[in-house]
Amino acid sequence: MNFTETDEQQALRAAVAELGREYGYAYYTRQARQGGRLTELWQEAGKLGFLGVNLPAEYGGGGAGLYELAIVLEELATAGCGLLMMVVSPAICGTIIARYGTQEQQRTWLPLLASGAAILAFGITEPDAGDDAAAGEAANMAKYAAAEASVRTVDQAIQALGGSSMTQEFGLAAMLANVRTTRIAPVSREMILNFVAQHSLGLPKSY
Ligand SMILES: Cc1cc2nc3c(=O)[nH]c(=O)nc-3n(C[C@H](O)[C@H](O)[C@H](O)COP(=O)(O)OP(=O)(O)OC[C@H]3O[C@@H](n4cnc5c(N)ncnc54)[C@H](O)[C@@H]3O)c2cc1C
């Protein structure tokens, strides 16, 4: 796999980082404390084409891929104002509709997802989940590693800064709950390990 980003990808990073700086962690925490949402940031990111960067150009998207969408999410998260619903709306729902939706579904939903005007969630049942063990293994390991990295990073930052890390000004205590959630949702760490044990290592189902 090539980890060198193209000029376009680097330019996208820089543009998203600039937007992230305009909002930042102060905006994120202010909205959270007031019970608000990140609507202004969501709408501006949509207007700038960042939310739909992975969606087909013929439906108002950027015509790029999930890597580019990950760049958007990474840069906003780095700025302290990650948009979690990007994972659900343009990434999961958008990709599935673009790949498997009817033309009518694509015409109806993709422009709205690309502009950010609609936010989609989904309800699924997975009676045959686990068939694609190779993809499942990679996805589960990536999810596991990302959760562990985020939990340990915040914990280490708190340890390094000591008592002051718990103040509102440092903002780290508020991150604790966020990162800790990644070990539970959308799938618990234990269920990830169960999947890998059963499907990759061929061990008997343990639960
Ligand atoms: C912020 C947040 C947002 C969420 N959003 C959504 C959403 O949009 N849609 C949705 O459907 N769900 C959502 N969830 C639910 C989420 O998918 C579940 O919390 C998650 O799958 C864990 O299931 P659970 O909470 O029932 O915990 P449980 O399954 O009860 O697990 C509790 C603990 O028990 C242990 N455990 C459980 N099973 C096993 C096992 N087989 N082997 C070993 N140990 C085990 C683990 O330590 C685990 O952490 C959300 C959860 C959170 C926290």
The ligand as an SDF file (V2000), in Angstrom:
LIG
                    3D

 53 58  0  0  0  0  0  0  0  0999 V2000
  -22.1790    6.5410   22.3230 C   0  0  0  0  0  0  0  0  0  0  0  0
  -22.8310    5.2950   21.8090 C   0  0  0  0  0  0  0  0  0  0  0  0
  -23.5160    5.3440   20.6030 C   0  0  0  0  0  0  0  0  0  0  0  0
  -24.1300    4.1970   20.1090 C   0  0  0  0  0  0  0  0  0  0  0  0
  -24.7970    4.3060   18.9380 N   0  0  0  0  0  0  0  0  0  0  0  0
  -25.4720    3.2440   18.4690 C   0  0  0  0  0  0  0  0  0  0  0  0
  -26.2290    3.3230   17.2600 C   0  0  0  0  0  0  0  0  0  0  0  0
  -26.2650    4.3680   16.6080 O   0  0  0  0  0  0  0  0  0  0  0  0
  -26.9090    2.2550   16.8230 N   0  0  0  0  0  0  0  0  0  0  0  0
  -26.8760    1.0670   17.5370 C   0  0  0  0  0  0  0  0  0  0  0  0
  -27.4950    0.1090   17.0980 O   0  0  0  0  0  0  0  0  0  0  0  0
  -26.1520    0.9690   18.6840 N   0  0  0  0  0  0  0  0  0  0  0  0
  -25.4600    2.0080   19.1590 C   0  0  0  0  0  0  0  0  0  0  0  0
  -24.7410    1.8940   20.3360 N   0  0  0  0  0  0  0  0  0  0  0  0
  -24.7320    0.6200   21.0340 C   0  0  0  0  0  0  0  0  0  0  0  0
  -23.4470   -0.1520   20.8490 C   0  0  0  0  0  0  0  0  0  0  0  0
  -23.4380   -0.7800   19.5820 O   0  0  0  0  0  0  0  0  0  0  0  0
  -23.3240   -1.1500   21.9840 C   0  0  0  0  0  0  0  0  0  0  0  0
  -23.1510   -0.4000   23.1850 O   0  0  0  0  0  0  0  0  0  0  0  0
  -22.1580   -2.0960   21.8050 C   0  0  0  0  0  0  0  0  0  0  0  0
  -22.3750   -2.9790   20.7240 O   0  0  0  0  0  0  0  0  0  0  0  0
  -21.9180   -2.9500   23.0700 C   0  0  0  0  0  0  0  0  0  0  0  0
  -23.0980   -3.6220   23.4010 O   0  0  0  0  0  0  0  0  0  0  0  0
  -23.7620   -3.4220   24.8350 P   0  0  0  0  0  0  0  0  0  0  0  0
  -23.7760   -1.9930   25.2070 O   0  0  0  0  0  0  0  0  0  0  0  0
  -25.0300   -4.1870   24.8100 O   0  0  0  0  0  0  0  0  0  0  0  0
  -22.7370   -4.1080   25.8220 O   0  0  0  0  0  0  0  0  0  0  0  0
  -22.7170   -5.6610   26.1870 P   0  0  0  0  0  0  0  0  0  0  0  0
  -22.8050   -6.4980   24.9440 O   0  0  0  0  0  0  0  0  0  0  0  0
  -23.6850   -5.9040   27.2880 O   0  0  0  0  0  0  0  0  0  0  0  0
  -21.2480   -5.7790   26.7060 O   0  0  0  0  0  0  0  0  0  0  0  0
  -20.8440   -5.2500   27.9770 C   0  0  0  0  0  0  0  0  0  0  0  0
  -19.4800   -5.8170   28.2490 C   0  0  0  0  0  0  0  0  0  0  0  0
  -19.5930   -7.2230   28.4500 O   0  0  0  0  0  0  0  0  0  0  0  0
  -18.4810   -7.9100   27.9090 C   0  0  0  0  0  0  0  0  0  0  0  0
  -18.9350   -8.8730   26.8930 N   0  0  0  0  0  0  0  0  0  0  0  0
  -20.1150   -8.8550   26.2140 C   0  0  0  0  0  0  0  0  0  0  0  0
  -20.2120   -9.9020   25.4020 N   0  0  0  0  0  0  0  0  0  0  0  0
  -19.0550  -10.5980   25.5370 C   0  0  0  0  0  0  0  0  0  0  0  0
  -18.5420  -11.7960   24.9620 C   0  0  0  0  0  0  0  0  0  0  0  0
  -19.2430  -12.4990   24.0590 N   0  0  0  0  0  0  0  0  0  0  0  0
  -17.3090  -12.2090   25.3090 N   0  0  0  0  0  0  0  0  0  0  0  0
  -16.5960  -11.5000   26.2330 C   0  0  0  0  0  0  0  0  0  0  0  0
  -17.0340  -10.3710   26.8200 N   0  0  0  0  0  0  0  0  0  0  0  0
  -18.2400   -9.9280   26.4830 C   0  0  0  0  0  0  0  0  0  0  0  0
  -17.5800   -6.8370   27.3450 C   0  0  0  0  0  0  0  0  0  0  0  0
  -16.6240   -6.4480   28.3070 O   0  0  0  0  0  0  0  0  0  0  0  0
  -18.5030   -5.6780   27.0850 C   0  0  0  0  0  0  0  0  0  0  0  0
  -17.8180   -4.4540   27.0880 O   0  0  0  0  0  0  0  0  0  0  0  0
  -24.0860    2.9870   20.8350 C   0  0  0  0  0  0  0  0  0  0  0  0
  -23.3680    2.9290   22.0490 C   0  0  0  0  0  0  0  0  0  0  0  0
  -22.7540    4.0670   22.5340 C   0  0  0  0  0  0  0  0  0  0  0  0
  -21.9930    3.9760   23.8500 C   0  0  0  0  0  0  0  0  0  0  0  0
  1  2  1  0
  2  3  1  0
  2 52  2  0
  3  4  2  0
  4  5  1  0
  4 50  1  0
  5  6  2  0
  6  7  1  0
  6 13  1  0
  7  8  2  0
  7  9  1  0
  9 10  1  0
 10 11  2  0
 10 12  1  0
 12 13  2  0
 13 14  1  0
 14 15  1  0
 14 50  1  0
 15 16  1  0
 16 17  1  0
 16 18  1  0
 18 19  1  0
 18 20  1  0
 20 21  1  0
 20 22  1  0
 22 23  1  0
 23 24  1  0
 24 25  2  0
 24 26  1  0
 24 27  1  0
 27 28  1  0
 28 29  2  0
 28 30  1  0
 28 31  1  0
 31 32  1  0
 32 33  1  0
 33 34  1  0
 33 48  1  0
 34 35  1  0
 35 36  1  0
 35 46  1  0
 36 37  1  0
 36 45  1  0
 37 38  2  0
 38 39  1  0
 39 40  1  0
 39 45  2  0
 40 41  1  0
 40 42  2  0
 42 43  1  0
 43 44  2  0
 44 45  1  0
 46 47  1  0
 46 48  1  0
 48 49  1  0
 50 51  2  0
 51 52  1  0
 52 53  1  0
M  END
$$$$
